[in-house]
Amino acid sequence: MQTYHYVLASQKFLLEEEPFEEVLKERKRHYHETEKEIDFWQVKQPAFLEAPEMAEVKAKCPQPSVAVISTNPQFITWLKLRLEYVLTGQFQAPSGTIPDPLASQES
């Protein structure tokens, strides 16, 4: 099992009110320049929130939500410092309740 770290926010906040696309573009550019493999993903309506152990987290975040999921805890800390009004946490996957860490509930 792998530990995944996340930043979670409402789609309205993260995708409309914050210059978030710029942040991700800059980070992808940095990874490319340093020849580092991408270890983060943006997921709208993340399915991991449906796991019973995530019910409290889901209740705290306005819906619809969006998450940035990463295997790099330092990247998530960096995002948290840049964005402020977000929830952070971690989970283990794949598991019985979270079979795919990057799955979306969006149709």
C-alpha positions in Angstrom: 0.0 0.0 0.0 1.1 3.5 -0.7 0.4 6.6 1.4 -1.3 9.4 -0.6 -1.4 13.0 0.7 -4.0 15.5 -0.4 -5.2 19.1 -0.4 -9.0 19.3 -0.6 -11.2 22.3 -1.4 -14.4 23.3 -3.1 -14.2 23.4 -6.9 -15.5 27.0 -6.8 -12.7 28.1 -4.5 -9.8 26.2 -6.1 -10.7 26.3 -9.7 -12.5 29.7 -10.0 -11.3 32.0 -7.2 -7.6 30.9 -6.9 -5.0 31.2 -9.7 -4.6 27.4 -9.2 -4.0 26.5 -12.8 -0.9 28.7 -12.8 0.4 27.0 -9.7 0.1 23.6 -11.2 1.7 24.7 -14.5 4.6 26.2 -12.7 5.1 23.1 -10.6 4.9 20.8 -13.7 7.5 23.1 -15.4 9.8 22.8 -12.4 9.4 19.0 -12.4 10.3 18.9 -16.1 13.3 21.1 -15.7 14.7 19.1 -12.8 13.8 15.8 -14.6 11.5 14.7 -11.7 8.6 12.4 -12.4 5.1 14.0 -11.8 3.9 12.7 -8.4 0.7 14.8 -8.1 -2.7 14.7 -9.7 -5.8 16.9 -9.7 -9.0 15.0 -9.2 -12.5 16.5 -9.3 -15.1 14.9 -7.0 -12.5 12.5 -5.6 -13.9 9.0 -4.9 -11.7 8.5 -1.8 -14.1 10.8 0.0 -16.7 8.1 -0.2 -14.7 5.8 2.1 -16.4 5.5 5.5 -13.2 6.6 7.2 -13.3 9.9 5.2 -16.9 10.9 6.1 -15.7 13.6 8.6 -13.4 15.1 6.0 -16.1 15.1 3.3 -18.5 16.8 5.7 -16.0 19.7 6.2 -15.5 20.4 2.5 -18.1 22.2 0.4 -19.2 20.2 -2.6 -18.5 19.7 -5.4 -14.9 19.3 -4.3 -11.5 18.9 -6.0 -8.3 17.4 -4.6 -4.7 17.4 -5.4 -3.3 14.0 -4.5 0.4 13.3 -4.2 2.8 10.8 -2.9 5.0 13.7 -1.9 4.1 15.1 1.5 6.3 18.2 1.1 4.5 19.2 -2.1 1.1 19.0 -0.2 2.6 21.2 2.6 3.8 23.7 0.0 0.4 23.8 -1.6 -1.3 24.3 1.8 0.9 27.3 2.5 0.1 28.8 -0.9 -3.7 28.2 -0.7 -4.7 28.7 2.9 -8.4 27.7 2.8 -7.9 24.0 2.1 -8.1 20.8 4.0 -5.1 18.4 4.1 -4.7 14.8 5.1 -3.6 11.4 4.0 -4.9 7.9 3.3 -3.5 4.5 2.3 -4.5 2.9 -1.0 -5.3 0.6 -2.6 -7.5 -0.7 0.2 -10.9 -2.3 0.6 -12.6 1.1 0.9 -10.3 3.0 -1.5 -9.4 0.7 -4.4 -8.2 3.5 -6.7 -6.6 6.6 -5.0 -7.1 8.7 -8.2 -10.7 7.8 -9.0 -13.3 10.5 -9.6 -17.0 10.4 -8.9 -17.5 12.8 -11.8 -19.4 11.4 -14.8 
